[in-house]
Amino acid sequence: MTSQDARDGSLTGHYRRHGLGEEILAALEKSGKTLCTYEDSAAFDEFHMRGREATRDLARLACISPGMQILDLGCGLGGPARLLAAEHDARVVGLDLMEEFVEAACMLTKMVGMERGTAFLRGDMMRLPFAPETFDVAWSQHTLMNISDKALLFGEIHRVLAPGGTLAFYDVVAGTAPGRHYPVQWASDASMDHLPGEPELCGLLNAAGFAKVAMQNETDACLKWFEDIRSRIKKSAAAGRAKGPAPPGLQIVIGPDAAEKATNTIRNLKEDRIRVVMGTWRKIQPPGR
C-alpha cells in the first residue's frame, strides 16, 4: 500500500485487512495448497493489473541485474520483491504503511525460505527511513495513485537513489475523460484518488531531477488481461466444474467488493478515464537539469 499520511484514517481504512496473515493461512489450509516457492503465491501477492507478467516486464525495462539494491515502495505482500530476488539475484527492501501487509510479507517470505534476499519494513514513503544514495533502483507498482504531494515523494526517492539510479514504475494515470467510477482498487471515492495525467507526471519527475529513459502505454494489455480473466471464469462456469475450497486470490487483499472494483476499473479503462503506464527514469545530478 502507498503512504499518503499515516494519520489519514480514510485511506488506511480503505486498505486495512485485519488478520490478513491468518486469513491467508486458513485459505491455504482449507484449499490444500502448499507454498513451496515464490511462484506458488502469485495468485494473491501481485497487487496490480496483469500480475506477475507486469512485474517481469518492468524488471526487463529497468534492466534489473544481480546484486542491485532495490527499494520496493508500497510492497504489499512482497510478491514482486521475492520475484526480483529469485529471478534477478537482487537485494530488495520492501516498505509499506500497512502493518498487516508487512507482517504477511514476512510470513510468506519465511514460508518459501527467501529471508536472505529480502526484507520488509513498515514505514512512510513520504519520509523514507534511509540514508542518501542507498539504492540502485526505486520500484513502484500501483502505488502513486493515493499520493497528493508527488513532488515531495519524488524528492525523497531522488534522495535515496544512488547517482544514476533508476526509478521504475508501473502505474495508473488519468485519461482524457473526467472523473472515475468508484470504488476502484486504490480508492473508495474521489477523496483518495490523486491521478495525474501523463504529461503532469512527466513534468513532476523532470522537476524532481529525473530524466526519462523509457515510457510505454500498457492500457490495452491491461484491458486484455481483464477480458481473459472474465473469459476463463465464464468457461469454467459453463463447463460445470465442481467447486472445492478456493485457494487465496486477490480478493483476500482487495476485500469483499473486489468484483465491483474490478468492474469499475474496466469501465474506467474503456472510457479513457484512466490509463496504465510503465516507465523508467534515471536520477540526474543536480535535480532539474
C-alpha positions as CSV (number, residue, x, y, z in Angstrom):
1,M,0.0,0.0,0.0
2,T,1.0,3.6,-0.5
3,S,1.6,6.2,2.2
4,Q,-0.3,9.5,1.8
5,D,-0.1,10.2,5.6
6,A,-0.2,7.7,8.5
7,R,-2.9,9.9,10.1
8,D,-5.3,9.6,7.1
9,G,-7.8,7.2,8.6
10,S,-10.0,7.0,5.4
11,L,-7.0,5.8,3.3
12,T,-5.7,3.3,5.8
13,G,-9.3,2.1,6.4
14,H,-9.6,1.5,2.6
15,Y,-6.6,-0.8,2.6
16,R,-6.9,-2.3,6.1
17,R,-7.3,-6.1,6.3
18,H,-7.4,-7.2,9.9
19,G,-6.0,-10.7,10.5
20,L,-4.7,-10.8,6.9
21,G,-1.9,-13.3,7.6
22,E,-4.3,-15.7,9.5
23,E,-6.8,-15.4,6.7
24,I,-4.2,-16.4,4.1
25,L,-3.1,-19.4,6.2
26,A,-6.7,-20.5,6.7
27,A,-7.4,-20.3,3.0
28,L,-4.3,-22.2,2.1
29,E,-5.1,-24.9,4.6
30,K,-8.7,-25.2,3.5
31,S,-7.8,-25.5,-0.2
32,G,-5.0,-27.9,0.5
33,K,-2.5,-25.6,-1.2
34,T,1.1,-25.5,0.0
35,L,3.6,-22.8,-0.7
36,C,7.0,-24.2,-1.7
37,T,8.4,-21.4,-3.8
38,Y,7.8,-17.8,-4.6
39,E,5.8,-18.8,-7.6
40,D,3.1,-20.5,-5.5
41,S,1.7,-17.3,-4.1
42,A,1.4,-15.4,-7.5
43,A,-2.4,-15.6,-7.5
44,F,-2.6,-13.2,-4.5
45,D,0.7,-11.4,-3.9
46,E,0.9,-9.3,-7.0
47,F,-1.5,-6.5,-6.2
48,H,-1.6,-4.8,-9.6
49,M,-3.1,-5.3,-13.1
50,R,-1.5,-8.1,-15.2
51,G,0.1,-9.5,-12.0
52,R,3.4,-11.3,-12.3
53,E,3.6,-10.7,-16.1
54,A,3.7,-7.0,-15.5
55,T,6.4,-7.4,-12.8
56,R,8.6,-9.3,-15.2
57,D,8.0,-6.7,-17.9
58,L,9.1,-3.9,-15.6
59,A,12.1,-5.8,-14.4
60,R,13.2,-6.2,-18.1
61,L,12.5,-2.5,-18.8
62,A,14.6,-1.5,-15.7
63,C,17.4,-3.8,-16.6
64,I,17.5,-5.4,-13.1
65,S,20.8,-7.2,-12.6
66,P,22.4,-9.3,-9.9
67,G,23.5,-7.5,-6.7
68,M,21.3,-4.5,-7.3
69,Q,19.9,-2.8,-4.1
70,I,16.2,-2.2,-4.7
71,L,13.6,-0.3,-2.7
72,D,10.1,-1.6,-3.3
73,L,7.7,1.2,-2.4
74,G,4.3,0.1,-1.3
75,C,5.5,-3.5,-1.3
76,G,2.2,-5.1,-0.2
77,L,2.5,-8.8,0.4
78,G,6.0,-8.9,-1.1
79,G,5.4,-10.8,-4.3
80,P,7.4,-8.5,-6.6
81,A,10.3,-8.3,-4.1
82,R,10.5,-12.1,-3.9
83,L,10.4,-12.4,-7.7
84,L,13.2,-9.8,-8.1
85,A,15.3,-11.6,-5.5
86,A,14.7,-15.1,-7.0
87,E,14.9,-14.3,-10.7
88,H,17.5,-11.5,-10.8
89,D,19.5,-12.1,-7.6
90,A,18.7,-8.6,-6.4
91,R,18.6,-7.4,-2.8
92,V,15.2,-6.0,-2.1
93,V,13.8,-3.9,0.8
94,G,10.0,-3.6,0.8
95,L,8.3,-0.7,2.5
96,D,4.6,-0.4,3.3
97,L,2.5,1.7,5.5
98,M,0.1,-1.1,6.5
99,E,1.4,-3.3,9.3
100,E,-0.7,-6.3,8.3
101,F,0.8,-6.2,4.8
102,V,4.3,-6.2,6.2
103,E,3.6,-9.0,8.6
104,A,2.1,-11.1,5.8
105,A,5.0,-10.3,3.5
106,C,7.5,-11.5,6.2
107,M,5.3,-14.6,6.9
108,L,5.1,-15.6,3.2
109,T,8.8,-14.9,2.6
110,K,9.7,-17.2,5.6
111,M,7.4,-19.9,4.3
112,V,9.3,-20.1,1.0
113,G,12.8,-19.7,2.5
114,M,13.7,-16.3,1.0
115,E,14.6,-14.2,4.0
116,R,18.2,-13.8,2.8
117,G,17.4,-11.7,-0.3
118,T,14.5,-9.7,1.0
119,A,13.5,-7.6,4.0
120,F,10.2,-5.8,4.8
121,L,9.6,-2.7,6.9
122,R,6.6,-0.7,8.0
123,G,7.2,2.9,7.0
124,D,6.0,6.1,5.3
125,M,7.4,6.6,1.8
126,M,6.9,10.4,2.2
127,R,9.6,10.2,4.9
128,L,11.8,7.4,3.7
129,P,13.9,6.0,6.6
130,F,17.1,5.5,4.6
131,A,20.3,7.4,4.1
132,P,21.0,9.3,0.9
133,E,22.2,7.3,-2.1
134,T,21.3,3.9,-0.6
135,F,19.6,2.2,-3.5
136,D,20.2,1.4,-7.2
137,V,16.5,1.2,-8.1
138,A,13.3,2.6,-6.6
139,W,10.5,0.3,-7.6
140,S,6.8,1.2,-7.6
141,Q,3.8,-0.7,-8.9
142,H,0.3,0.8,-8.5
143,T,1.5,2.9,-5.5
144,L,1.4,6.5,-6.7
145,M,-2.4,6.9,-7.1
146,N,-3.1,7.9,-3.4
147,I,-0.2,10.4,-3.2
148,S,-1.3,14.1,-3.5
149,D,2.1,15.6,-2.9
150,K,4.1,13.8,-5.6
151,A,6.8,16.4,-5.7
152,L,7.7,15.6,-2.1
153,L,7.6,11.9,-2.9
154,F,9.8,12.1,-5.9
155,G,12.2,14.3,-3.9
156,E,12.5,11.6,-1.3
157,I,13.1,8.9,-4.0
158,H,15.7,11.1,-5.6
159,R,17.5,11.5,-2.3
160,V,17.8,7.7,-1.5
161,L,18.8,6.7,-5.0
162,A,22.5,6.4,-5.9
163,P,23.8,8.7,-8.7
164,G,22.4,7.5,-12.0
165,G,20.0,5.3,-10.1
166,T,16.6,4.3,-11.6
167,L,13.0,4.9,-10.7
168,A,11.0,2.1,-12.2
169,F,7.2,2.4,-12.1
170,Y,4.0,0.8,-13.4
171,D,1.1,2.9,-12.5
172,V,-2.3,4.4,-13.3
173,V,-2.7,7.9,-14.7
174,A,-5.7,10.0,-15.6
175,G,-7.1,9.6,-19.1
176,T,-8.9,12.3,-21.2
177,A,-12.4,11.8,-19.8
178,P,-13.1,13.5,-16.4
179,G,-13.8,11.6,-13.2
180,R,-13.8,8.0,-12.3
181,H,-16.3,5.3,-11.4
182,Y,-15.9,4.2,-7.8
183,P,-14.9,2.2,-5.9
184,V,-11.7,1.0,-7.5
185,Q,-8.8,-0.9,-6.1
186,W,-7.0,2.2,-4.9
187,A,-9.9,4.4,-3.8
188,S,-13.3,4.2,-2.3
189,D,-14.1,7.7,-3.6
190,A,-12.5,10.7,-5.2
191,S,-11.0,12.0,-1.9
192,M,-8.4,9.2,-2.1
193,D,-7.7,9.4,-5.8
194,H,-4.8,11.6,-6.9
195,L,-4.1,10.6,-10.5
196,P,-2.1,13.0,-12.6
197,G,-2.2,12.9,-16.4
198,E,0.9,11.5,-18.1
199,P,2.2,15.0,-19.1
200,E,1.8,16.2,-15.5
201,L,3.6,13.1,-14.2
202,C,6.5,13.6,-16.5
203,G,6.8,17.2,-15.6
204,L,6.9,16.4,-11.9
205,L,9.6,13.8,-12.5
206,N,11.7,16.2,-14.5
207,A,11.4,18.9,-11.8
208,A,12.5,16.4,-9.2
209,G,15.7,15.6,-11.0
210,F,14.8,12.6,-13.2
211,A,15.4,12.1,-16.9
212,K,13.2,9.8,-19.0
213,V,14.7,6.6,-20.2
214,A,11.5,4.7,-21.3
215,M,7.8,5.3,-21.1
216,Q,5.1,3.0,-22.6
217,N,1.3,2.7,-22.5
218,E,0.0,-0.6,-21.1
219,T,-3.7,0.2,-21.2
220,D,-4.6,-2.2,-24.0
221,A,-2.6,-5.0,-22.4
222,C,-4.5,-4.4,-19.1
223,L,-7.9,-4.5,-20.8
224,K,-7.0,-7.8,-22.5
225,W,-5.9,-9.2,-19.1
226,F,-9.2,-8.4,-17.6
227,E,-11.1,-9.8,-20.5
228,D,-9.0,-13.0,-20.4
229,I,-9.9,-13.4,-16.7
230,R,-13.6,-12.9,-17.4
231,S,-13.5,-15.4,-20.3
232,R,-11.8,-18.1,-18.1
233,I,-14.4,-17.6,-15.4
234,K,-17.3,-18.0,-17.9
235,K,-15.7,-21.1,-19.5
236,S,-15.3,-22.7,-16.1
237,A,-18.9,-21.9,-15.1
238,A,-20.2,-23.3,-18.5
239,A,-18.2,-26.5,-18.0
240,G,-19.9,-27.0,-14.7
241,R,-16.7,-27.7,-12.8
242,A,-17.1,-28.8,-9.2
243,K,-16.1,-26.1,-6.8
244,G,-13.9,-27.1,-3.9
245,P,-12.5,-24.6,-1.4
246,A,-10.8,-21.8,-3.4
247,P,-7.1,-21.1,-2.7
248,P,-6.3,-17.5,-1.8
249,G,-6.8,-14.9,-4.6
250,L,-6.6,-11.2,-4.9
251,Q,-10.0,-10.8,-3.2
252,I,-8.2,-11.7,0.0
253,V,-6.2,-8.4,-0.3
254,I,-8.8,-6.3,-2.1
255,G,-11.7,-7.3,0.1
256,P,-15.3,-8.5,-0.4
257,D,-16.1,-5.8,-3.0
258,A,-13.2,-7.0,-5.3
259,A,-15.6,-7.8,-8.2
260,E,-17.2,-4.4,-8.1
261,K,-13.8,-2.6,-8.0
262,A,-12.6,-4.7,-11.0
263,T,-15.8,-3.9,-13.0
264,N,-15.3,-0.2,-12.3
265,T,-11.7,-0.3,-13.3
266,I,-12.6,-2.0,-16.6
267,R,-15.2,0.8,-17.3
268,N,-12.6,3.5,-16.4
269,L,-10.1,1.9,-18.8
270,K,-12.6,1.6,-21.7
271,E,-13.9,5.1,-21.2
272,D,-10.4,6.6,-21.1
273,R,-10.9,7.8,-17.6
274,I,-7.7,6.1,-16.6
275,R,-4.6,4.8,-18.5
276,V,-1.8,2.5,-17.3
277,V,1.8,3.4,-18.0
278,M,5.2,1.8,-17.4
279,G,8.3,3.8,-17.2
280,T,12.0,4.0,-16.1
281,W,13.6,7.3,-15.2
282,R,17.2,8.0,-14.3
283,K,18.4,10.2,-11.4
284,I,20.4,13.1,-12.7
285,Q,22.5,15.5,-10.7
286,P,21.6,18.1,-9.6
287,P,17.8,18.0,-9.8
288,G,16.1,20.0,-12.6
289,R,18.8,19.8,-15.3
